């Protein structure tokens, strides 16, 4: 799976591994897109299932609000992930 390109400033990759159930987890990788050279890893996070149930029916907040900052470019990335069951 390729990372999501966010305005050529950040890359974010979400990987969910469902099996085996005892190690099911969501992994999040966030990168700063550097002016030169390869992307720079800013965050690597792992969230283990079962995820905490949120306030909305059928919605589970997984990561909470995340704030990441580029090293020297004055850029901020704010994101959160939710598991939505229909």
C-alpha positions in Angstrom: 0.0 0.0 0.0 1.3 3.4 -1.0 1.2 6.3 1.5 -1.3 9.1 1.1 0.3 12.3 -0.2 -0.9 15.3 1.8 -0.2 18.5 -0.3 3.3 17.3 -1.0 4.2 18.2 2.6 3.4 14.9 4.5 2.9 11.3 3.7 0.7 9.1 5.9 0.4 5.3 5.6 -2.2 3.2 7.5 -1.8 -0.5 7.7 -4.4 -2.8 9.4 -3.4 -6.4 10.1 -6.4 -8.4 11.1 -5.0 -11.9 11.4 -4.2 -13.6 13.6 -6.8 -12.0 15.9 -4.5 -12.0 18.9 -2.1 -9.6 17.2 -4.6 -7.5 15.2 -3.5 -3.9 15.1 -3.5 -0.7 13.1 -0.1 0.8 12.3 0.3 4.4 11.3 3.4 5.9 9.7 3.7 9.6 9.1 6.5 11.2 7.1 7.7 14.7 6.4 8.4 15.3 2.7 11.8 16.9 2.7 12.9 19.6 0.2 15.7 17.3 -0.7 16.3 13.6 -0.1 14.0 10.9 1.1 10.9 11.4 3.3 11.7 11.7 7.1 9.8 9.5 9.5 8.0 11.6 12.1 5.7 9.1 13.7 5.3 5.3 13.9 2.4 4.2 16.0 0.7 0.9 16.8 -2.9 0.6 18.0 -4.0 -2.8 19.2 -7.5 -4.2 18.9 -10.0 -4.1 20.4 -10.3 -0.4 19.9 -12.1 1.8 22.5 -15.7 2.6 21.7 -16.4 6.2 20.9 -19.3 8.5 21.8 -21.1 7.9 18.4 -23.0 4.7 17.7 -20.9 2.5 15.4 -17.8 4.7 15.6 -14.7 3.9 17.5 -11.9 6.4 18.1 -8.6 4.7 17.4 -5.8 7.3 17.6 -7.2 10.3 19.3 -6.1 13.7 18.1 -2.5 13.6 16.8 -0.4 16.6 16.1 2.9 16.3 14.2 5.4 19.0 13.3 7.9 19.2 10.5 11.5 19.6 11.7 12.2 23.1 10.4 9.6 24.0 7.8 6.9 25.4 10.2 4.3 22.8 9.0 1.8 21.0 11.2 -0.2 17.8 10.5 -3.3 17.2 12.6 -5.2 14.0 12.2 -7.3 11.4 14.0 -8.6 8.0 12.9 -11.9 6.3 13.7 -13.1 2.8 13.1 -16.6 3.1 11.5 -19.0 0.1 11.5 -22.0 0.3 9.3 
